[in-house]
Amino acid sequence: MASEPDPDRLRALEARLAQVKDQAPPPQGSTAKGFSQGEVAWRMLIELMTGMFLGVGLGYGLDVLFGTLPIFLVIFSLFGFAAGIRTMLGSARQLAQTAEDQSHKDRAAQDEGK
């Protein structure tokens, strides 16, 4: 058991640490703001289901109010489904745009560092 550490090993360790500190951080994923793919999928599923439930609820309420049970339920179910799909596609477009903007910023920062 030596009381003093080996100076050559310490210098090698310091050189490796300096080399690691100089490296650029790993790139972010392709989703916006660091969201995982699972979080994005759940968000889109919730948006779709919300549109459908609102459509079904409105259609059923109108059918009960007017006494025409299947007509408004079917119509507003389809409207709710279309609204959910439209909202999902809008969210996907927004996330893709945010991810693209982030990748442009990352590339610009890497170009400045060279």
C-alpha positions in Angstrom: 0.0 0.0 0.0 1.6 3.2 -1.2 0.7 6.4 0.6 1.3 8.5 -2.5 -0.6 8.0 -5.7 1.3 7.3 -8.9 2.0 10.7 -10.6 2.0 9.2 -14.1 -1.5 7.6 -13.6 -2.8 10.9 -12.2 -1.5 12.9 -15.3 -3.1 10.3 -17.6 -6.4 10.6 -15.7 -6.3 14.4 -15.9 -5.6 14.3 -19.6 -8.6 11.9 -20.1 -10.9 14.1 -18.0 -9.9 17.2 -20.0 -10.5 15.4 -23.2 -14.0 14.4 -22.1 -14.8 17.9 -20.9 -13.9 19.3 -24.3 -16.3 17.1 -26.2 -19.6 18.4 -27.3 -22.7 17.2 -25.4 -24.7 14.4 -27.1 -27.4 15.6 -29.5 -31.1 15.7 -28.3 -33.7 13.3 -29.7 -35.8 14.2 -32.6 -38.9 15.1 -30.5 -39.5 18.6 -29.3 -38.4 19.9 -25.9 -37.0 16.5 -25.0 -40.4 14.8 -24.9 -40.1 11.1 -25.2 -41.9 9.3 -28.0 -44.3 7.7 -25.5 -45.3 11.1 -24.2 -46.0 12.4 -27.7 -48.0 9.3 -28.5 -50.1 9.6 -25.3 -50.7 13.3 -26.1 -52.0 12.5 -29.5 -54.2 9.6 -28.3 -55.7 11.9 -25.6 -56.4 14.6 -28.3 -58.1 12.0 -30.5 -60.2 10.5 -27.7 -61.2 14.0 -26.4 -62.6 15.0 -29.8 -64.5 11.7 -30.1 -66.0 11.9 -26.6 -67.0 15.5 -27.1 -68.7 14.6 -30.4 -70.4 11.6 -28.9 -71.6 13.6 -25.9 -72.9 16.4 -28.0 -74.6 14.1 -30.4 -76.2 12.0 -27.7 -77.4 15.2 -25.8 -79.0 16.6 -29.0 -80.6 13.2 -29.7 -82.1 13.0 -26.2 -83.2 16.7 -26.5 -84.9 16.2 -29.9 -86.0 12.6 -29.5 -84.0 11.4 -32.6 -81.6 8.9 -31.0 -79.2 7.6 -33.6 -79.0 10.6 -36.1 -77.1 13.3 -34.2 -75.0 10.7 -32.3 -73.6 9.3 -35.6 -73.1 12.7 -37.1 -71.4 14.3 -34.2 -69.3 11.1 -33.5 -67.9 11.5 -37.0 -67.4 15.3 -36.5 -65.6 14.5 -33.2 -63.4 11.9 -34.9 -62.5 14.4 -37.6 -61.8 17.1 -35.0 -59.5 14.7 -33.1 -57.6 13.7 -36.2 -57.2 17.4 -37.1 -55.9 18.3 -33.7 -53.5 15.3 -33.7 -52.1 16.3 -37.1 -51.7 19.9 -35.9 -49.8 18.7 -32.8 -47.6 16.5 -34.9 -46.8 19.4 -37.3 -46.0 21.7 -34.4 -43.7 19.1 -32.8 -41.9 18.5 -36.1 -41.4 22.2 -36.6 -40.0 22.6 -33.1 -37.7 19.7 -33.6 -36.5 21.1 -36.9 -35.9 24.5 -35.4 -33.9 22.9 -32.6 -31.8 21.0 -35.1 -31.1 24.2 -37.1 -30.0 25.9 -33.8 -27.8 22.9 -32.9 -26.1 22.9 -36.4 -25.6 26.7 -36.2 -24.0 26.4 -32.8 -21.7 23.6 -34.0 -20.7 25.7 -37.1 -19.8 28.6 -34.8 -17.7 26.4 -32.6 -15.5 25.2 -35.5 
